[in-house]
């Protein structure tokens, strides 16, 4: 593998880990858990893995040498910085327990388990990928592990390779699948444990035991660097309003964190838009007012941050999307037979009068994307909707109308950006390198402790790594029932931005000032070397949540 100078330097970096998992450990079990909602339904679906206790690892006495174990690992879903370090941590963890243990990587995501595509991950391979970004060591995929046939095919390869445990590294859907797999194998007494690791740059997989999902730290630092560069450009040229869409379909954590780091003029938080029952026009008017106030001061430039999923947070549009999802799920076979040029008319005829009127009022490009572009769950692919461009166009129209009435005096020219893939495979920050490696080591300990249906957990992460707390949380404890493809299914509950939480409250106290003043902050690139307060800093979100 060809390596940059940074990769060569990073190869020698030894991730920091909790002191409690250095050397001999013991497992301490807490109280029994229950799901965050829909307890009766979740318990009925997961009778073997429901109600297990939260566990923590503490320093213990020297243990007897463990038997060698073969473990399989899967990368699932979208990429996030630090995945390679999770795998490195798993590898080092099982080798520390017994040097004869083996780690197998299933290729291309969950489909590798089903299709029996794998490689043995040896030290030569692992060492090439330590502290690097991306998922290219074994690749990833979005195959859903939902069918008994898939589970049984996975069991075939586990028996062939004598694999006793599978670790699935993924987001909420992937870890939901891990829980389903764990339940199935436990019910069959198959002798295969299943452990999950919390991954997603969107930051929406978290709770008391999962303080942050891995990759969020690095990705938001990458985005904030580029936003800072754009702010510097805006403040230099003084002629453009930059509308910037950021990753985060179901939650606005990425947008909020980027705002805390860069202090833009306008930041839209989807959860607030929904809570205030705002319309699309309300959002446009808010932005237009900020533009007008800055123009009155001679400042015809600025930055606007837009979360990817904003459209879905607008209550009226959310109702429309919900009805669309249900209607298409119930009529998919019939809808597929409709000619392409007639699909929009079909949708309009099958919607309620209120939603049909709203649907027809939207720009053609948006209504087409809402009706025709669906993800594997049958839901709208909001990432394909160019919300940043839609808002810029609507603000321009409103300002033009205000100009005729003398309510706006100034210029309004725009540039549009979407920052998504740029952050998914970046070389992990020191925090993510440490956090991910620790998650892998903890996953290995959960396997050694005989646990299944658990997610690896590392907490107390605003403290130095030596003080981090290591353990595991039953995946069922994070679950609730949600409608997918028209049916109620068990899924891990997404963590949304809390409007009464420290990060949002701090942002809300500053945004009026940031709107009118040019208070930009330029974070610069991720620092991998140097003083700890620079190289090891956590996100503003974590700092404010644990203040």
N, C-alpha and C positions, 0 to 999 in steps of 0.2 A: 504493500500500500504506500502510495506517495504521501508524504506528510509535510505540512507547513511548519515553520519555525515554532508557531504557537503549539501545534500538536505535539511536536517533539518535547517542548518544555512541559506541557501538561501531562505527558505520559508518566513523568516522574512524580506527579502530585499524588500524595497519599491522603485520601479523604479522611476527614475527622469523623469519629463515631461516638455514640454515648458511652461513657465510662462503664455503665452497667452491663454492656455486652462484650467488654474486653475481658477475655479469660473465661473462667467458669461462671455459669449463670444458674439461676433457679427461676421457675415460673410461679407467679402468685396469681391466684384466681379471685376475682371480685364477685359482685352480685350478679344474679341472673339478669339478662336483658330482655327487652320486648321491643317490637318494631315501633318506629316513630309515629305510625298511624295504621289504621286498618288491622289491628292486632289479631282479631279472630280470623280474618281472611289469610293473612300472612302465615299464621300458625298452622292453619289447615293445609296450606300449600307446601310448608316446610316443616313437617312434624319432627324430623330428625335433627335439624340444625337450628331450630327456633329456641330461644331462651337460654342460649349458652352464655357463660360469663365473659366479661371483659378480662383480659389477662395482661400482666406486666412482667417484665424480666428484671431481676435484681441480681446483684453479685451473689455467687454461690460458692459452695465448696467444690474442689476438684472432682470432676465427674469421671466415671469409667469411660474408656474409649467406646465410641458408638459404632454400631454396625454400618458398613458401607451402604449407601442408598443411591438409587438412580432417580433423578428429578428431571422433569420436562418443563420448559419455559415457553410462554407465548406472549408476543407483543400484539396487542389488539387495538384497533381504532387508529385515530390520527396520531401523528408523531408529536412528541414532547421532549424537550431537552432533558437529558439525564437517564433515558432508558437504558443505555449501555452500562451506566454505573449500577443500576438495579441488578442487571444480569451479572456484573462483576462481583457485586456484594453477595448474590446467591452462590456463585461459584466459589468464592473464598470461604463463605460460611459453611457449605457442605464439605469442602475439602479440609477445613479446620476440624470438623467433627470426625472425619475419616478420609485420609488421602486417596482411598480407593473409590470414593463416591464419584458418580458421573453426572454431568449436566448435558441434557439434550435440548437443542433449540428447534422448535417446530417452525417451518418456513412459511412465510407469507401470512402469518396470523392464525386464527383458529382453524382455518381450512387445512393447515399443515397437520393438525392433529387428526382431522377427519380423513384426509387423503394420504396420511402416512408419509409426509414429506418432512425430513428432519436431518440435522447434522449433530454430531457430538461436538460440544464446545470445549475445546482443550485450552490449556494455558497459552499456547501459541496464538490462538485466535483471540481469546479474551484480552490478552495484553496489547493487541493492536487497537482495541476499542476503548480502553479505559479513559474516562474523562473527555470523551468525544460526544458530539451531538449526533442526532439522527437515530434511525432504527435499522440501519443497513446491515447490521451484524446478522440478522435473520429475517428482516423484513416484517411488515405488518399487514393487516387486512381487516375487513369489516364483516366477515362471515359471522352470523349469529349462531351460537350454540343453543338451540331450542328444541331440537327433535331427538326422540329416543334413538333413532337410527344413527344420528351423529354421535351421541354418547357411547353407543355400543361400538361404533367404528373406532372411537378414541380409545376405548378399553382394549380393543384388539392390539393396537400398537403398544399400549402400556404393558400388556402382558408379554408381548414379544421382546420388548427392551427391558423388561423387569422394572419399569418405572413405578415408583410408589407414591409419587406426589407430582402435581402439576401446579405451576405458579402462573397466573394470568395477570399480565401487566396492562391495565386499561382504565377507562373511565367508568361512568356510572352504568352504562349499558353492558359493558364488558364484564364488570364485576357482578352485575346481576346474573349474567350468564355463568360466571364462576360459582355463584351461590346455587343456581339450579343444578349445575354439574356436581357440586359437592353433595347436595341432597340426594341426587340420583345414585351416585356411587356408594354413598353411605347406606341408602335403603337396600341396595343390592349386596351390601357387604363385599364390595369389589376390592377393598384394600388399596384404594387410591385416594390420597388426600388432595384437596384443592384449596389453594391460598391465593388471595388477590393483593394487588398493589395499586394505590390510588394515583392515576395519571390523568391529567387534562390541563392544558394551558388556560382553559376557560375559568378555572378556579372554582367551579360549582360543585365539586365533590369534596365536601368538608363538613365537619361537625366537631363536637368536643374532643373526640379521639383522633380525628384526621384534621389537623389544623390548616393544612394547605395541600393541594394536589401538586405532584411534582411537575416541573416545567413552567409553572406560573411565574416563578421568580425570574427565570431567564428570559422568557418570552416578553414579559412586560418591560424588562430592562432594555431589550432590543427595540421594542416599539417606542419606548420613551426616548431612546437615543435619536431615532429617526424623527419623531415628533419635535424634539428639541431642535434638530437641524432645520426642520421646516419652519419652526417659529423664528429661528435666527434669520432665515431667508425672508420670511414675511416682514420681519422688523427691519430688514436691510432694504428690500425692494419697495416696501410700503404701498403695494398696489393690488394684493390678492387676499381674498378670504379662502383659506384652505379647509375643505370639508374632508374629514378623515374618518373612515369607517374602520372599526377594530373588531377582532375576533370576539365571540361570545354570543351564541345564538340564544341560549336560555337564561343567561344572567349577564349582568353588566360589570362584573368584577374587573375585567381587563381594562375597560374604559375608565372606571373609577381609579384604579391604580395608576394608569398613565396620566390621568388628570392630577393626581396628588404629586406625581413626580415632575410634571412639566408646567402646570398652572396655565392652561389655555383659556381663551375668552369665553367659550361656551362648551359645556359638557352635558350631554343628555344621558340620563340614567333611566333605563327602561322601567325598572321597578317603581320609580317615582312617578313616571308618566302614567303607569297603570293605577297606582294608589290615588292619584289626583283625578282619575277618570278623564284625562286629557284627550282631545281630538287631534287629528293630524294638523288641523289649522291652528290649534293652541300651540303646538310645538313650533310651527313655522312662525307664528306671531312672536313668540319668545325670542327666537333667533333674530328676527327682523328688528325687534326693539333694541337688541344689543348692537347690531350693525348700525342702526340709526344714531344711537347715543355716541358710539365711537366716531362716526362720521361728523357729528356735531363738534367734536374736538379736533377734527382734521385727521382722524385716524381711519383711513379707508382700507384697513387690512385686519386680519385676525385668524384665529384657528377655532374650528368646531370639531369636537370629538363625538362620534356616533357609534353606539354599540350595534353590532351586526344584527341582533334580534329586535331592534327598536320597533319595527312595524308590528311584530307580534305582541308587543306590550300595550299598544294603543287599544283600549277596551273594545271599541266598536269593530276594529279590524280583527282583534282576537276572537270575537264572537263569529265574525265572518269566516275566519280560518277554521275554527272549530266545526262550524256547520259544513264547510267545504270538505274537511277531512272525513267527517262521518258520512256525508252524502256520497263521496267518491268511493269510500270503503264499501258501502252497501251496494253501489252500482258499478263497481269497477269493470266487470265483464261487459256490461252494456256500453259503458263509456269508452272502452278500448275499441269498440266497433264503429264508433262515431267518426266520421271524416274529420281530418285535422281542422279544416276551415269552419266546421260546425260545432266544435267542442265548446267554444265560449258561449254560444247560444244555448247549448245543452245545459251548461252550468247555471246560467241565468234562470232558465225555466225550472230548475230543480231546487232553487234557493227560496227562502222565505222572502216576502216582499221587501222587508227592511234591509236584509243582507243583499238582495239582488240590486236594490237601488245604490247601496254603497259600492258594490262590486262594479257597477256600470260607471260610477263617478270617478273611479281610479284611472290614472294614466294607463293606456293600452299595454305598455310594457310590463307594468306591475300586475295588472289583472291577468295577463297571459302567464306570468311566472307563478302566480298564486294557483292558477287552475291546472297548469300542465307540468310543472316541475315538482316532483315528489322525491323524498328520500326513501331509504329502505323500509322505514316504519310507516310509509304512506303519508308522511307529513310534508308540509310546505318547506321547500329549501330556501329559507330566508336569506342565506348567504349569497344567493344568486340575484337577489333584489338589490339594485344599486341605490340603496337608501340615501347615501351621501349625495348622489347626483339628483335624486328626486327632491330632497330637501333644498338643495342649492337652487334648483329651478323654481320651486314654489316660493322661496324667499325672494328671488329676483322679481317674480310677478307681483308679489305684495309690495315690494319697495317701489316698483314702477308705478303702482297705483297710488302709493303714498306721495311719490314725487309730484304727481299731477295735482295733489291736494296741498302741496307745500309741507308735508309732514316729514319728508326725507330730502336732505340736501347732501349729496355726496356721490361717490362712485362705488359700484359693486361689481367686481370681477372675481371669478372663482377658479380654483383648481380642485381636483378630486383625487382621493387616494384610498386604497384599501390595503391595510397592513394585516396580513394573515400568515401566509406560508413563510414569510421572512423570519418569523420567530419560532417556528415549530422544530427546527433542527439545528438551532444555534448550539455552539459549544456551551455546555452548562456552566452557569456561574458557580463560584465556590459553594454557595449555599446549596444549589441543586446537586452539585457533585457530591457533597457531604450527605445531604438528605436522601438522595437516591441510593447511594451506596449503603447507608444505614437501613433503609427500607428493605434492601436485598438481604442484608445480614439478619435482620429480624425475621424475614420470611423463612430463612433457613432454620432459625430457632423455633419458629412455629411448627415447622415440619418435624423437627427433632422432638418436639413436645407432643407429637401425635395429634395436632389440631387440624381441623378441616372446616371449610366454610367461614374462615376468618380473613380479615384484611390486615395487612401489616400496618402498624401505627408507630409514628415517632412524634412525640409532643414536646412542649416547652421550648419551641424552636426559636424564640427570640433571645434565648440564653446561649452561651457558648456551647458548642456541640457536645462537649464532655458532660454537660448537665442535661442533655436531652433525655426524655423518658421513652423507653422502648416497650412495645407490647403488641396487642392485637385486639380487634373488635369484631364480633360476629357480624357478618354482612347482613343477616336478617334484621339486625337492630337498626339499620339505616333505611329499611324498605317501607314503601307504601304502595297503594294500588293506583294506577293511572290508565287512562284510555289510550291504547295504541292500535292503529288500524281498525278502529271501531269497537275494540274489545278491551275489557279491563284486564290489566296485566300487572304482576308485581315488578316494581323497579326501585332502584335506589333513589331516594328523594333528593332532588336537586337543591343545592344551597343557593339562595338568591341573595342579592345585596340587601342587607338589613338597614332600613331607613332610620332605625333608632340605634344603629351600631356606631362605634367610634369612627371608622373611616368615612362613612357618609356624613356624619354630623360635622366632622372637621371640614370636609369639602364644602358642605352647605354654608358654613360660617365664613368661607372665604370667596365663594364664587362671584358674589356681586362686585367685590373689589377686583377680582381677576377679569371680570367681564369688561370693565371700562378702562382700567389701567393695563398697561403692557407689562405684566409681571412675570414674563416667561422665565422658566428655569431650563437650563441646557445640561441634562444629566451626563452626556458624553457616553462613550462605549463602556461595556462591562470591563471592570478591572479584575484581573485574575491574580495579580501580584501587588504587593504593597501593604500599607498599614491595614490592620484588621477592620478598622472602622470604615474603610473604603472597600476593601476586597471581599469582606465577609458580611456586608450589610444585608439585612432582610428587606422585604418589600415594605412600603409605607403601610400597606393594609395590615400586615402582621403586627407591625409596631403599634398601630393605633388600636387594633383589636385586643392587644395584651398590655395596653398602657395602664 
